[in-house]
Amino acid sequence: MTYYINPIWFYLMSISTGMKMFLCALGVISLIIIVFAIPTWVIDGGVDITDLEDNEKKIFKLFKNIIIASIISLFICILIPSKETCIEMMIASQVTHENVTATKEEIYEIVDYITDKVKGVEE
């Protein structure tokens, strides 16, 4: 059996909605935590940003990696299309010049068939 649209795409569309919500929530929550954690760490820990020790450099690097991961997560969240957009893209992929031409020809054949039958009934 040859599908016009593979059924796996409908499954992936339903997963994309959940994935989008998860990535958005993960990105926003981690950014909020980091926004509060960095000033607290600097102020309460008495950390001098210009002269960091090895331990402090590791923590600062961890904060930086979390910020980068959060931004990437939010960026991917923005790029994941909604289910409606996926359906629209699937429909648009089927509307080609070749398909429109073939459909026009079939419509003309049907119209000719109907007019022939109507003429045959009138005679």
C-alpha positions as CSV (number, residue, x, y, z in Angstrom):
1,M,0.0,0.0,0.0
2,T,1.4,3.4,-1.0
3,Y,0.5,6.3,1.3
4,Y,0.3,9.9,0.2
5,I,1.2,10.8,3.7
6,N,3.0,8.3,5.9
7,P,1.0,7.7,9.2
8,I,4.2,8.2,11.3
9,W,3.9,11.9,10.6
10,F,0.6,12.1,12.6
11,Y,2.3,10.4,15.5
12,L,5.3,12.8,15.4
13,M,2.8,15.8,15.2
14,S,1.2,14.7,18.4
15,I,4.6,14.2,20.1
16,S,5.8,17.6,18.9
17,T,3.1,19.4,20.9
18,G,4.3,17.8,24.1
19,M,7.9,18.3,23.2
20,K,7.3,22.0,22.6
21,M,5.7,22.5,26.0
22,F,8.4,20.6,27.8
23,L,11.3,22.5,26.1
24,C,9.6,25.8,26.8
25,A,9.0,25.0,30.4
26,L,12.5,23.6,30.9
27,G,14.1,26.7,29.3
28,V,12.0,29.2,31.2
29,I,12.4,27.5,34.6
30,S,16.1,27.1,34.2
31,L,16.6,30.7,33.2
32,I,14.6,31.9,36.1
33,I,16.6,29.8,38.5
34,I,19.9,31.0,37.1
35,V,18.8,34.6,37.2
36,F,18.2,34.3,40.9
37,A,21.1,31.9,41.6
38,I,24.0,34.0,40.1
39,P,23.4,37.2,42.1
40,T,22.8,35.1,45.3
41,W,26.0,33.2,44.7
42,V,28.0,36.4,44.0
43,I,26.6,38.4,46.9
44,D,26.2,35.8,49.6
45,G,29.4,33.9,48.7
46,G,31.5,37.0,48.6
47,V,32.8,36.0,45.1
48,D,35.1,38.4,43.3
49,I,34.2,37.9,39.6
50,T,37.5,39.3,38.4
51,D,39.6,36.9,40.5
52,L,37.9,33.4,40.6
53,E,39.4,30.4,42.2
54,D,39.2,26.9,40.6
55,N,36.1,25.9,42.5
56,E,34.4,29.2,41.6
57,K,35.5,28.8,37.9
58,K,33.8,25.4,37.8
59,I,30.6,26.8,39.3
60,F,30.7,29.8,36.9
61,K,31.2,27.5,34.0
62,L,28.2,25.4,35.1
63,F,26.0,28.5,35.3
64,K,27.2,29.5,31.8
65,N,26.4,26.0,30.4
66,I,23.0,26.1,31.9
67,I,22.3,29.5,30.4
68,I,23.4,28.3,27.0
69,A,21.3,25.1,27.3
70,S,18.3,27.2,28.3
71,I,18.6,29.5,25.3
72,I,19.1,26.5,23.0
73,S,16.0,24.9,24.5
74,L,13.9,28.0,24.0
75,F,15.2,28.4,20.5
76,I,14.2,24.8,19.6
77,C,10.9,25.4,21.3
78,I,10.2,28.3,19.0
79,L,11.2,26.3,15.9
80,I,9.0,23.3,16.6
81,P,5.9,23.8,14.5
82,S,2.4,23.3,16.0
83,K,0.2,20.4,14.9
84,E,-1.9,22.8,12.7
85,T,1.2,24.0,11.0
86,C,2.4,20.4,10.3
87,I,-1.0,19.6,8.8
88,E,-0.9,22.7,6.6
89,M,2.6,21.8,5.4
90,M,1.4,18.2,4.6
91,I,-1.5,19.6,2.6
92,A,0.7,22.1,0.8
93,S,3.2,19.3,-0.1
94,Q,0.4,17.5,-2.0
95,V,-0.7,20.6,-3.9
96,T,1.7,20.5,-6.9
97,H,1.4,21.7,-10.5
98,E,1.3,18.0,-11.6
99,N,-1.5,17.1,-9.1
100,V,-3.5,20.2,-10.0
101,T,-3.2,19.5,-13.7
102,A,-4.2,15.8,-13.2
103,T,-7.2,16.9,-11.1
104,K,-8.3,19.5,-13.8
105,E,-8.2,16.8,-16.4
106,E,-10.3,14.4,-14.2
107,I,-12.8,17.2,-13.6
108,Y,-13.0,17.9,-17.3
109,E,-13.6,14.2,-18.0
110,I,-16.4,14.1,-15.3
111,V,-18.0,17.2,-16.7
112,D,-17.9,15.7,-20.2
113,Y,-19.4,12.5,-18.9
114,I,-22.2,14.3,-17.2
115,T,-23.0,16.4,-20.2
116,D,-23.0,13.3,-22.4
117,K,-25.4,11.5,-20.1
118,V,-27.7,14.5,-19.9
119,K,-27.7,14.8,-23.7
120,G,-28.4,11.0,-23.9
121,V,-31.3,11.3,-21.5
122,E,-32.8,14.3,-23.4
123,E,-32.7,12.4,-26.7
